[in-house]
């Protein structure tokens, strides 16, 4: 093993699973966290680490108040382990990319608001059309690196598990190494509960809404999304009554009549109790993308999902009046 020789191993047959333990421990910062990531118990992690340190003749980690920190030798081992993990990922992606059967698992990651309002019907139709494909949907508000796999244990029989095969993301920017297409341009407007005294009931200038209406807003200190940054800037002096972290939470609060707030227009069909009181907000127009890794786009089940489900969601956005985004 070239990596083993470069690290000065005493045992040329050093287990790759031991290196994965070191990689998982570096990523998690604790034995318990590494054990969870690997799907084993903490005793196994400690035993594998002890074996690896004995084989290399060096201490790889030091315990501190911040958790398990790699030593100088540990950094070298972790870098080598990461390179090996990346090579294993690339091999698996190429093999999966040649998979031409419309059977097997397919993991999709998306935000909860997309799962609840745009994905159910297209996903149900896909499941009926391709009964041999098992789709697993993972809620995740952040774009994952589809080329990475979470650390896993080979020797203990628990392999690494990819984060996702396909991502559906509302984002103005996507990673350059991913491939896919924009399905449509999602729009946002301000909404209020119908018939509530003291709340606007028709479209008004945004400046008046900010100055006069009570608001349901997002968390004060979160700046991850374009919506968070917009609210930080535009609602700095507004009368905010309630804050939350998700569009679904905002919609639930708006339904109580406590104030006005921003929602994507594709949520309207599920919330007839709300009325739009602003025009679409240009700064909050964001494309919805369907994405995968280049090595997986030839996989039959990935290709079928991206085509069928992507087309169905694009049609939903078009029917809602959200125009298709330019490619």
N, C-alpha and C positions, 0 to 999 in steps of 0.2 A: 504494500500500500504506500503510494508516494507521499500522501499526507502524513502518514505515520512516520516515515523516514525523516521527513522535514521537521517533525516535532521532536525527534530524538527518542522514539519509543523503544523500550526494551523488548517489547513483544510485538513482532511484526504482524500478528493476527489480532491486534487490538480491536475490540468490538465497536462497530459503528454506533450501536445503541448506547454505549458509554459516552461517546461524543455528543449524542443527542441529549443525554442527561445534562452535560455541561452547558449546552446551548440553551436548553429549557430553563436551567437554573439562572443563567445570565439574564434571560428575558423576564423571568418571573421575580427574581430577587429574593426568593425564599424556597426552602425545600418543599413546603406544603403547596406553594403555587406551581412549582415544577411538577410535582406529583399529579396535580389536577390536570395540567396540560398534557402530560404523558399518559394519563389514565392508569397510573400505578399508585402504590402506597409510598409514604414518605421513607419508610425503611429501605425500599428498593432504590430510591433515588440516592440515599446516603451510601448504600453499599456500592452502587455503581460509581459514584464519585470517588469513594475511597480506593476502588480498584483502579480507576483511571489515574489518580494521583500517584499510586504506588507504581503503576506501569511507567509513568513519565518521570518519576523521581522528583516531583515538584508539587508544591501547594498551588492549587489553581484558584482558590477563593479564600477571602477573609470575611469573617462575620463582623458587622458593625451595626450601629443603630439604624442605618439606612438599609439593612438587609445584607445579603451575601454579595460582596463586591469582588470582581475578578482581580487577581494579582497580575503582574506583568506577564508571567507565563500563561495565566488564564486567558488574557486577551489574545495571545497568539493561538491558543487552542480553539477559542471560540471563533476567531476569524477563519481558521481552517475548517471547522465544523460547518460554519455558515456556507462556505464555498461548496463543500460536499453536499449540503442540503439543497443548495440552488441547482447543482448538477442533477441530483436525483429528481427534483421538481421538473427540470427541463425534459428529462427522459420520460417521465410519466406523462407530461403534457403532449409530447410527440406521439406516444403510444395511444393516448386517448384521442388525439387528433385524427388517428386513422380508424377510429371506431365508427363503423358505418351502420350499426344496428340501432333501430329505434326502440331500444330497451335499456334499462338500467337507471341509476340514480341521477338526479340533476338538482344541484343546489343553486338557489336564486337568492340574492340579497337585495333588499330595498328598504325604503323608509316606511314606517307604519302607516302614514297617511296615504301612500300609494297602494299599499297592500289592502287597505280598507275600502278605498274609493275607486281605484282604477283596475286593480288586478283580479278581483274575484271572478267575474264573468269570463274574461279571456282565459284565466287559468282553469276554470271548470270545463270550458269548451275544449281546451288542450288536453286535459286529463281524459275526457271522453274519447277524443280522437286518437290518443296514443296511450292505451291502457298499460302498455309495457314500460312506460317511463314513470318513475316515482319522483315527483317534484317536492323538494323541501325548501320552504321559504324561511329565510332568516331576516328578522328585523334588524336593521343597522342603519343609523342615520349618517354614517360616514362611508366614503368610498374606500373599499378594501382593495388591497393589492391582490388581484386574482392570480398572480404568478407565484404567490407565497403559500406555504402550508404551515399550519401550526405545528410546533414541535411534537413529535410522537415517538414511541418506543418501538423499535423493531424486534429486539431480543425478547421482550415480554409479550410479543404478539399483538401489540396495539400500534398500528401504523399511524403515520402522520395524516392529517385530514385537511384537505384544501378549505380555504375560506369560502369560495363560491366558484361556480362555473359561469354564471351570468349575473350581471348587476343592472338594476333599474335605478337610475339616479337623477334627481332634480339638481342640476348643477350647471353653472355657466362655464366651468372648465372641467375637463376630464384628463386623466393620465394619458400621455402621448403613446405609451406602449400598448394601450388597449385598443380594440377595434369594435365598431358598432355604428350606430346612427342615432340622430335625434328623432324622437317620435312626435314631438309637438312642443309648442311654446306655452308653458303653464302661466296663467295670469292670476293676479291677486286683486281683490277689491275689499273695501271696508263693508262690514255687515252689522246689522242690528236686529233685535227681536221685533217681529211685526206687532204693531198695535200697542207698544209700551209707551205710556205718556212720558215725555221728557227725552225720548230718544228720537233721532231723525228717522224719517220714514220714506225719504226720497233721496235721489242723488244730489249731493251737495259738494261744493269745493272742498278739497282736502284741507286747506288752511283753516276753514271754519270748523271742520270736524276736530282737528287737532286742538283748536283754541277753546271749543265750547263743550264737546261731548266727553262723558266719562269713558275710560278705555279699559279693555282687557288686553294686556301686553305680554311679551315674553320675559324671561328671566333678565334681571337687570345687568348681570355681569357676563352674560354669554355673548360672544361675538363670532361664533363659528359660521353661521349662515348669513346670507344676504339679508334675510328678514330681520335677524337680530341687529345687524348694523343699522338698517334703516330705522328701526324703532328707537335705537339709542340716539340717533341723530334727530329724528322728527318728533319724538315724543318726550324730549328732555324736559319740556315745561308743561306737558299735558297732564290732565287729571287722571292718573292711573288708579283704578280700584282693585284690580286683581292681576297677578302675573302667573304664568305657567311656562312649560317647556315644550309643548307639542301643539300642533294645529288641532288635534282631536280634543285636547283639554280646553283650548280656546273656544272651540265650537260648543262644547258642553256648557261653558260659562256664558257664552253669548245667548244660548237658549234660555237662560234664566232671566234675561232682560237687565243684567247688571251694567251693561255698557256696550260699546262698539269695539270691533276688532278686525284684524286682517285675516282673511282665509283665501286659499286657492279657489278659483271659480269652479273647478271640477268637483268641489264638495257640495255645490248647490243642490243637486238632486236628492241627496240624503238629508238635507236640512231645509225643508219647505217653510219652517217656522221663521227663517231668517230672510231679510230683505237687503239687497245691495244698496248702500247709501253713498257710494263713490264710483267714479269711473275706474277702469283698470289702471293700476299704478305702474307706469313704465319701468321704474327702477326695480320692480319686483317680478318682472317677466323673466322666467328661467326655463331653459330647455329641459325636457325629460329625455334621458338617453337610455338606450339598451346596449350593453357592453359585454365583451368577453375578451379572453386572451387570444392572441393570434394563433397559438398552437391548438386551441380548442375549437376554432370556428369551422373546421372541417368535420367535427364530430356530428353525427347525424342528429342526435337528440338536442344538441345545442343549436344547430342550424334550424331545426324544426321549431324550437321554442322561440328563437329570435324572430323568425319569419311570422309564425302564426300569432303568437301573443303580441309581438311588436306591432303587427298590422292592426290587431283589434284595439290596442290601446291608442294607437294613432287615430283610429276612426272615432273613438270615444272623445278624444280631445278636439277633433274636427267638429263633431256634432255639438260639442259644448261651446263652439265658437272660438276655440283657441287654435290659431292657425299653425300649420306645420312649420317648424323652424327650418331655416336654411341649412343645408349640409355644409 
